[in-house]
Amino acid sequence: MTVKDIFETMDYGAAPEAAGDALAWITDQGARFGCFIDGAFAAPVETFETKSPATGEVLAEITQATQADVDAAVNAARRAQGKWARLGGKGRARYLYALARLLQKHARLLAVLETMDNGKPIREARDIDVPLAQRHFYHHAGMAQLMDAELPGREALGVCGQIIPWNFPLLMLAWKVAPALAMGNTVVLKPAEWTSLTALCFADLCRQAGLPKGVVNIVTGDGAVGEMIVASDVDKIAFTGSTEVGRKIRAATAGRGIPLTLELGGKSPYIVFEDADIDSAVEGLVDAIWFNGGQVCCAGSRLLVQEGISEAFHAKLRARMDKLRIGNPLDKSIDVGAIVDPEQKNRIAALVDASDGVIHRAACAVPDGCYYPPTLITGLSTASPLMQEEVFGPVLVSTTFRTPAEAAEVANNTRYGLAASVWSENINTALDVAPKLAAGVVWVNGTNMFDAAAPFGGVRESGFGREGGWEGLQAYTKPVAKPKALKPVAALKGEDAEPQPVDRTAKLYIGGKQARPDGGYARNIFDKRGRLIGQAPIANRKDVRNAVEAARAAKGWAGASAHNRAQILYYIAENLAARADEFAARIDLTTGGSKGAAEVEAAISRLFTYGAWADKFDGRVAQAPMRGLAVALREPCGVIAALCPDAFPLLGLVSCMAPAIAMGNRTVLVASEPFPLVATDFYQVLETSDVPAGVVNILTGAASELAPTLASHVDIEAVWSFCGADVAQTIEAGAAGNLKRTWTERTARDWMGDVGEGREFLEAATEVKTVWVPYGA
Amino acid sequence: MSHTDTMTALETGQLPQVSATHNPEPRNPGIPLDMDWVMRARANRSAIERRAATLPGRRSVKKEHQAAWLARAISCIDLTTLSGDDTPGRVLRLCTKARNPVRADILDTLGLPNLTTGAVCVYHDMIGDAVRALDGTGIPVAAVSTGFPAGLSPFHLRIAEIEESVKAGAEEIDIVISRRLVLRGDWQGLYDEMVAFRKACGPAHVKAILATGELGTLQNVARASLVCMMAGADFIKTSTGKESVNATLPVSLVMIRAIRDFYDRTGFRVGYKPAGGISKAKDAVTYLALIKEELGDRWLRPDLFRFGASSLLGDIERQLEHHVTGAYSASWRHPIG
């Protein structure tokens, strides 16, 4: 076309980013890559092809790592870790800073490699992925610098196995590697088989930065290699990917005592109220669901529009979709690139074709090959499969709502809980709805905003753990401690059935009422001399069901003011203090010990501690680079079940209950198995302390019997266990079902000491929700 | 437009005035003030700024396309001089530049030998000189009016000024609205004022300058845009060039979205003119992309889109010479306007 022709048509024409330098880099590396282990690239042996999804051309050969490769990588990381940690935060900060600088210096190379390998538009790789990856390393260079001063008492976990997905290959690497390295860990990372190139380029940058050998190891290959990493002798697994694989990892690591971070799928709601800036909300969807072709875990893929504006909104949306440009991802004027692999494209097509809704495919030209048009499906109900299933493609589904309450209800009608967007010009509406959404991230009048300083992560089957900010460092550190083995505590035995003056029937405590066990069985409890001192009910799975129902129903507790919750905790302490002698005697009698008085005193103090904390465990405003607030809120998890320690029948129970309820959770507590009668006395204290019904529920019985039911119960958000390795294993295996958070301790904790309380408990009792509120008059 | 040239746009490489003859865009007659619509207008600044900030990274034109787009930008320029020291000689030079915006050898190479700017924009006293200088070219003369730039002279004089300028030969009148009506939420007052201005313009097209830099919020910009269109504005325009903040991409986005809504609801296309602060060729391309994306190709013509600019043309000339020769250019190689 001549200039004169274009003067009339005003077409964009092609604006391709040059691929020459990136292709030259691949050629320079031999176009065949081995794994990066112990500071060097191993010779490639068995390889597979990595292709450009946009063109189908083979970019390079990548190694399918073997068990020996994974072992070598883990061993190298193990050898390097002690020295890397001892280098100190300030020493490590220099390396992270150098890596950030190198990422910046090679920004264009990385962006082009990413686009060629993944198919995402060059604009996104250039303007979003790579700058955010740099930012992550800069931010965490700072975290390394500050670690010794600001995180006293925390240390590295050791060797971290990290498995990342193909949708943001370099960015997810940065999210995983930067905090791990900053805190003194070493890593073995596996990029996704479809997109290994930027990770290998990063390995090259590690060499240039002079990073000590073995600190970063990159092993490549398919899911089998991921399984090898999971099975290897690592101290941590961090995984970003599908819920299905996350569930497998949860099950595979159950009982190993290694911490896990899972960042999984989503079906994130995008809520538009009638008073929103409609044009901006429509444009926001371009960033929500057509960003990276919708292949984004937190994509706003579920549109909820207020009924009165839905027709007008959909009309504007369809018009906007029709103007999207889809094609060669290296073209600078492309909005939607290629789908990562033909396999993924076929999956998307099958899901859409099976839909019962009204399908609008954008009228834009779609090139042949691995492309799928932006798609809107309207007329769906919450029961439609596509309202529930993650598509992981450029497909938006839509439904309507009537009121803010209904918006939250429909939004939360999902197994997932990663992110959400709320559009309203009314600050009251927006800030009312945001806390009600089951999501780890909420964007008000925006979408897909990320920053290294702001925690990111999900709830429900979107996983657990946070990445970014101070909160994210929890996932790569542990308390400095020399754990002692947990000694089993046996119940006292006896046969003597002396008649009691007046029989006292201990019961379960469910929904604010004393309840007989469903099974109708009780267990005899004896004192040190073998005398019968009472019977403890044996709870079964139906009692668990009832307790969880009661806890779920007590939802008002989460909304009670922190001051109010503190008052209740103090009131419990007051009433316990009034009966201190009685409880001390009961503890001594039931445990056969003599330190009951000290335990009661410690329990009263613990209640005071969490009364104090109730209104002081604050969220934080993260310093994200924008005009607005990125607020990391501390929200209650919901319903927490705790299998309390055996050894301290009162203090152990209080140490689990108090932080949980202080933060607004409701609890199902399984009392000390050998010494249950202290807990059944304790509910009398609760009854006199204005604790709302259902906030605290107490079960007695065998931990090993109750643990599977608690672990698999999908209406429990978190389970804590302090009952040893066997119960821990049961809990973690069962938790794979709904991917609830678990805190399972296998070692002995000094419940009488300082480590029996504090931030560790409060962090376990809260979920971090990051609410982004950009503003501007 | 009143001009009656019969050549096609392709033949002349120019001119809304021409294509308007064949397919004249019906003038927006205005509609009754719809306060419900006005009050529902929302503008979320952060979201709008995000869209505006990412747009230049989303669209890029290269080589022939870039040259064509820059030529298109020239065809949409209201080449402007609005200074207290304007003289007939200065205006004559400006009009000559409007007729020959780029060196002839460059235009010949591009295949657009007849390219001109969209209009020339002057104060009232310069209209006669400009009309004479542009005689026979089809380039209209636009006059700023109604007590430009502050708009605070007596109302009857503002009306009279419009009538005088039309009588003097201005085919387009750039009026300034009373900012105080917006700032006090007097939408009826703004509507009535605009209706009166439009009526005074008669056959001349009226561009309503909102002075967005003085309206305080983007929501006010959105509402003022709607009210002026309801009152019959042919164009809405950002600014006088005299405010401390003039045309910006976020403000443009708000205004053209209002234009789009107005078209969707009434079927009338209203034009858009960003003015002040656009001085780089790259910025011009970004504006054209914004219009193409949000309003569509039909608006990429001088009867519906203008740049109010004085120094933009110089930068475009250098870029075009670079396109033709492959060597970077210098300002002294191009005749000044």
Interface residues (C-beta under 8 A of the other chain):
Chain A: M1 T2 V3 K4 D5 I6 F7 E8 T9 M10 D11 Y12 G13 A14 A15 R123 R126 D127 D275 A276 D277 I278 D279 S280 A281 E283 G284 D287 K323 K332 S333 D335 E425 N445 G446 M626 R627 G628 P774 Y775 G776 A777
Chain B: A9 L10 G13 R42 A43 N44 R45 S46 A47 I48 E49 R50 R51 T54 G57 R58 R59 S60 V61 K62 K63 E64 H65 A67 A68 W69 A71 R72 L110 G111 L112 G216 T217 L218 R257 L288 A289 K292 E293 D297 L300
